[in-house]
Amino acid sequence: MLPCQPLLHAAVFALTVLQALASNTFIAAVYEHGVILPDATVEPVSPEDALALMNKNMDILEGAIKEAAQQGAHIIVTPEDGIYGWLFTRDTIYPYLEDIPDPVVNWIPCADPTRFAPAPVQERLSCMARNNSIYVVANIGDKKPCNSSDPSCPQDGRYQYNTDVVFDSEGKLVARYHKYNLFRRETQFNYPKEPEAVTFETPFGKFGIFTCFDILFREPAVVLVSELQVDTVLFPTAWMNVLPFLTAVEFHSAWAMGMGVNLLSANTHNITLAMTGDGLFTPEGPVAYHYDSRTEEGCLLLAELSARPRLSPTSPPAVNWSSYATSIKKSPREKDTFSGAVRRDIFTFSELRRQAGNYTVCQGDLCCHLVYRTSNKSKDEVYVLGAFDGLHGSLIKYHWQICTLLKCRSTDLNTCGEPVETAQTKFEMFSLSGTFGTNYVFPEVLYSGVQLAPGEFEVLCDGRLKSKHGTSKPLVTATLFGRLYEKDLPHPLRTSL
């Protein structure tokens, strides 16, 4: 049940134990876990009952860790909320929390379990790493006492943090990260007073770590990659898929390409909440990924990755994302445009009415340009070129610039921007570009059935997202997803500790 067939094979791996010190590559693993959830309750359970539930989940994770280690993996990432689930209050999550020390204490819980007792979860995770000689990444909860001398101390006298931990192959705690950008339902946790940029060195590269919603913000995501120059990002997540742009596999793959690093993305699996999609993503595209919205099965993925992708001869060159689009001086804006919503974001759309064409659509400071030719356009399918330049989000506001070639859900233009997973139309070619005000742009191409398109498109140095030889499968979206971090509004809750 643990291993699964990924949607993409880069190669058939002969997964024997590598000598990481002598290699420029390493074998990474991620596990998508269908979490066993606690019973709904308004009263806290006993610590014993909390540990019993966590041990059920850790039994499954331990099976995945052993399997990954047997296949030669050096590191495995498990999901956010993967040990105890979600939808807690501050009080009901408390029995699940442990006091997680700063890694500078040089602690191996498996060898010295009473040093920071009680810590049964940390002890077990440490032993999983130590007994299988593999780095283990997990998401648990940290608790820290505080008192009235701290003006930010909550009334219950403690801080509670959504926390990632990393244990090395000897079982030593080498990293602890407190999630900085909490999603709106995470009221059981506190925001850290300051963002953390957590990195650690391994024989197979420099690693950074953050959690789920963090990927959309400058701190810590951009800081780790652009300023601290990590090679690989560890990414526990509980990602609820939102078509057309924010399904886990398309956005996480695009982010790895746009940032030029490896991303080891491990997702929670819960089809009722549309949680699925994990993968091993690189600057060149996905090496292996999994998306399953039909079954409740977990999935283990493994792949061999470059330890230092920036030094790889195949590493993509730097891109000026606005170079080509701003050079187009005479291309007219489309007159026949209309507005349409992608969730709450109001896009400017123009329908692609011809078999082939050259379109321009603008909104705010962003103009999007598309050249395309379809090979078998279905009469009952409508595609549009869309542009969005503005703030996104409800509780937390952040600035997007998006250019997209998008299939509408039906021939009714009012459905443009609504979720759609399937298509019939293939394109002989497309070239998409925009006048982006940022160099943080993430290229996405999504095929029918929520499938990625590795090797079938390229990003040119002048900022064009271009198909190489046409689309081998019907196209759902081709998107350039830009982030203007400097235009984000202040976080409304970060000071409300």
Helices and strands as residue ranges (DSSP letters): G 20-22, E 25-32, H 47-70, E 75-77, H 90-93, G 94-96, G 103-105, H 120-132, E 135-145, E 158-167, E 173-178, E 199-202, E 205-209, G 212-216, I 218-227, E 232-237, H 248-259, E 262-267, G 271-273, E 278-282, E 285-290, E 299-306, G 309-311, H 323-327, E 338-342, E 345-351, E 356-363, E 366-374, E 383-392, E 398-407, G 413-415, E 427-434, E 441-447, E 451-452, E 457-459, E 465-467, E 475-483, G 485-487
